[in-house]
Amino acid sequence: MSIRIEQNNCIGCGRCTDVCPGNLLYLRDHKATIRDARDCWGCTACVKECPKNAIFFTLEATLGGAGGRIYAHDSADTLTWELALADGETQRITVNKRQANAY
């Protein structure tokens, strides 16, 4: 899995560049860009931080097939993962942040 950036959705806020622990993201022409997607650790920090869903994770064949994507919608109390599968199906998983580490 690796991240991808939809340049048309990117607003150049730089929030992704601030949270990337591998320092892989930077702004070029006011748009987020990844140095080399192969170096991505898969931590999803940038996916969760992007306010415009411009950054997403691509899914392997075993997780929805080619073209599947994972987006994140972050709010004060919840984090919702949206899986946009290659066949057009969408699934959502919502996690209550206050209870996420209770296990």
Contact map, one row per residue, 1 for C-alpha under 8 A:
1110000000000000000000000000000000000000010000000000000011110000000000000000000000000000000000000000000
1111000000000000000000000000000000001101010000000000000011100000000000000000000000000000000000000000000
1111100000000000000000000000000000001001010000100000001111000000000000000000000000000000000000000000000
0111110000000000000000000000000000001000000000000000001111000000000000000000000000000000000000000000000
0011111001000000000000000000000110000000000000000000011100000000000000000000000000000000000000000000000
0001111111000000000000000000000000000000000000000000011000000000000000000000000000000000000000000000000
0000111111000000000000000000001100000000000000000000010000000000000000000000000000000000000000000000000
0000011111000000000000000000000000000000000000000000010000000000000000000000000000000000000000000000000
0000011111100000000000000000000000000000000000000001110000000000000000000000000000000000000000000000000
0000111111111000000000000000001100000000000000000001010000000000000000000000000000000000000000000000000
0000000011111000000000000000011000000000000000000001000000000000000000000000000000000000000000000000000
0000000001111100000000000010011100000000000000000000000000000000000000000000000000000000000000000000000
0000000001111111000000000000000000000000000000000000000000000000000000000000000000000000000000000000000
0000000000011111110000000110000100000000000000000000000000000000000000000000000000000000000000000000000
0000000000001111111000000000000000000000000001001100000000000000000000000000000000000000000000000000000
0000000000001111111100001000000100000000000011101100000000000000000000000000000000000000000000000000000
0000000000000111111100111110000100000000000001000000000000000000000000000000000000000000000000000000000
0000000000000111111100000000000000000000000000000000000000000000000000000000000000000000000000000000000
0000000000000011111110000000000000000000000011001000000000000000000000000000000000000000000000000000000
0000000000000001111111111000000000000000000011000000000000000000000000000000000000000000000000000000000
0000000000000000001111110000000000000000000000000000000000000000000000000000000000000000000000000000000
0000000000000000000111110000000000000001100000000000000000000000000000000000000000000000000000000000000
0000000000000000100111111100000000000000000000000000000000000000000000000000000000000000000000000000000
0000000000000000100111111100000001110011000000000000000000000000000000000000000000000000000000000000000
0000000000000001100100111110000111100000000000000000000000000000000000000000000000000000000000000000000
0000000000000100100000111111000111100000000000000000000000000000000000000000000000000000000000000000000
0000000000010100100000001111111110000000000000000000000000000000000000000000000000000000000000000000000
0000000000000000000000000111111110000000000000000000000000000000000000000000000000000000000000000000000
0000000000000000000000000011111000000000000000000000000000000000000000000000000000000000000000000000000
0000000000110000000000000011111100000000000000000000000000000000000000000000000000000000000000000000000
0000001001110000000000000011111110000000000000000000000000000000000000000000000000000000000000000000000
0000101001010101100000001111011111000000000000000000000000000000000000000000000000000000000000000000000
0000100000000000000000001111001111100000000000000000000000000000000000000000000000000000000000000000000
0000000000000000000000011100000111111000000000000000000000000000000000000000000000000000000000000000000
0000000000000000000000011100000011111000000000000000000000000000000000000000000000000000000000000000000
0000000000000000000000010000000001111111000000000000000000000000000000000000000000000000000000000000000
0111000000000000000000000000000001111111000000000000000000000000000000000000000000000000000000000000000
0100000000000000000000000000000000011111000000000000000000000000000000000000000000000000000000000000000
0000000000000000000000010000000000011111100000000000000000000000000000000000000000000000000000000000000
0110000000000000000001010000000000011111111000000000000000000000000000000000000000000000000000000000000
0000000000000000000001000000000000000011111000000000000000000000000000000000000000000000000000000000000
1110000000000000000000000000000000000001111100000000000000000000000000000000000000000000000000000000000
0000000000000000000000000000000000000001111110000000000000000000000000000000000000000000000000000000000
0000000000000000000000000000000000000000011111110000000010000000000000000000000000000000000000000000000
0000000000000001001100000000000000000000001111111000000000000000000000000000000000000000000000000000000
0000000000000011101100000000000000000000000111111100001000000000000000000000000000000000000000000000000
0010000000000001000000000000000000000000000111111100101110000000000000110000000000000000000000000000000
0000000000000000000000000000000000000000000111111100000000000000000000111100000000000000000000000000000
0000000000000011001000000000000000000000000011111110000000000000000000000100000000000000000000000000000
0000000000000011000000000000000000000000000001111111111000000000000000000000000000000000000000000000000
0000000000000000000000000000000000000000000000001111110000000000000000001000000000000000000000000000000
0000000011100000000000000000000000000000000000000111110000000000000000000000000000000000000000000000000
0000000010000000000000000000000000000000000000100111111100000000000000111000000000000000000000000000000
0000111111000000000000000000000000000000000000000111111100000000000000000000000000000000000000000000000
0011110000000000000000000000000000000000000001100100111110000000000000100000000000000000000000000000000
0011100000000000000000000000000000000000000000100000111111000000000011110000000000000000000000000000000
1111000000000000000000000000000000000000000100100000001111100000000011100000000000000000000000000000000
1111000000000000000000000000000000000000000000000000000111110000011111000000000000000000000000000000000
1100000000000000000000000000000000000000000000000000000011111111111111000000000000000000000000000000000
1000000000000000000000000000000000000000000000000000000001111111110100000000000000000000000000000000000
0000000000000000000000000000000000000000000000000000000000111111110000000000000000000000000000000000000
0000000000000000000000000000000000000000000000000000000000111111100000000000000000000000000000000000000
0000000000000000000000000000000000000000000000000000000000111111100100000000000000000000000000000000000
0000000000000000000000000000000000000000000000000000000000111111111100000000000000001100000000000000000
0000000000000000000000000000000000000000000000000000000000111111111100000000000000001100000000000000000
0000000000000000000000000000000000000000000000000000000001111001111100000000000000000100000000000000000
0000000000000000000000000000000000000000000000000000000001100001111110000000000000001100000000000000000
0000000000000000000000000000000000000000000000000000000001110011111111000000000000111100000000000000000
0000000000000000000000000000000000000000000000000000000111100000001111100000000000111100000000000000000
0000000000000000000000000000000000000000000000000000000111100000000111110000000011110000000000000000000
0000000000000000000000000000000000000000000000110000101110000000000011111000000011110000000000000000000
0000000000000000000000000000000000000000000000110000100100000000000001111100001111000000000000000000000
0000000000000000000000000000000000000000000000010010100000000000000000111110001111000000000000000000000
0000000000000000000000000000000000000000000000011000000000000000000000011111011100000000000000000000000
0000000000000000000000000000000000000000000000000000000000000000000000001111111000000000000000000000000
0000000000000000000000000000000000000000000000000000000000000000000000000111110000000000000000000000000
0000000000000000000000000000000000000000000000000000000000000000000000000011111000000000000000011100000
0000000000000000000000000000000000000000000000000000000000000000000000000111111100000000000001111000000
0000000000000000000000000000000000000000000000000000000000000000000000011110111110000000000001111000000
0000000000000000000000000000000000000000000000000000000000000000000000011100011111000000000111100000000
0000000000000000000000000000000000000000000000000000000000000000000001111000001111100000000111000000000
0000000000000000000000000000000000000000000000000000000000000000000001111000000111110000011110000000000
0000000000000000000000000000000000000000000000000000000000000000000111100000000011111000011100000000000
0000000000000000000000000000000000000000000000000000000000000000000111100000000001111101111000000000000
0000000000000000000000000000000000000000000000000000000000000001101110000000000000111111111000000000000
0000000000000000000000000000000000000000000000000000000000000001111110000000000000011111100000000000000
0000000000000000000000000000000000000000000000000000000000000000000000000000000000001111100000000000000
0000000000000000000000000000000000000000000000000000000000000000000000000000000000011111110000000000000
0000000000000000000000000000000000000000000000000000000000000000000000000000000000011111111000000000000
0000000000000000000000000000000000000000000000000000000000000000000000000000000001111001111100000000000
0000000000000000000000000000000000000000000000000000000000000000000000000000000001111000111110000000000
0000000000000000000000000000000000000000000000000000000000000000000000000000000111100000011111000000000
0000000000000000000000000000000000000000000000000000000000000000000000000000000111000000001111100000000
0000000000000000000000000000000000000000000000000000000000000000000000000000011110000000000111110000000
0000000000000000000000000000000000000000000000000000000000000000000000000000011100000000000011111011000
0000000000000000000000000000000000000000000000000000000000000000000000000000111000000000000001111111000
0000000000000000000000000000000000000000000000000000000000000000000000000000111000000000000000111111100
0000000000000000000000000000000000000000000000000000000000000000000000000000100000000000000000011111100
0000000000000000000000000000000000000000000000000000000000000000000000000000000000000000000000111111110
0000000000000000000000000000000000000000000000000000000000000000000000000000000000000000000000111111111
0000000000000000000000000000000000000000000000000000000000000000000000000000000000000000000000001111111
0000000000000000000000000000000000000000000000000000000000000000000000000000000000000000000000000011111
0000000000000000000000000000000000000000000000000000000000000000000000000000000000000000000000000001111
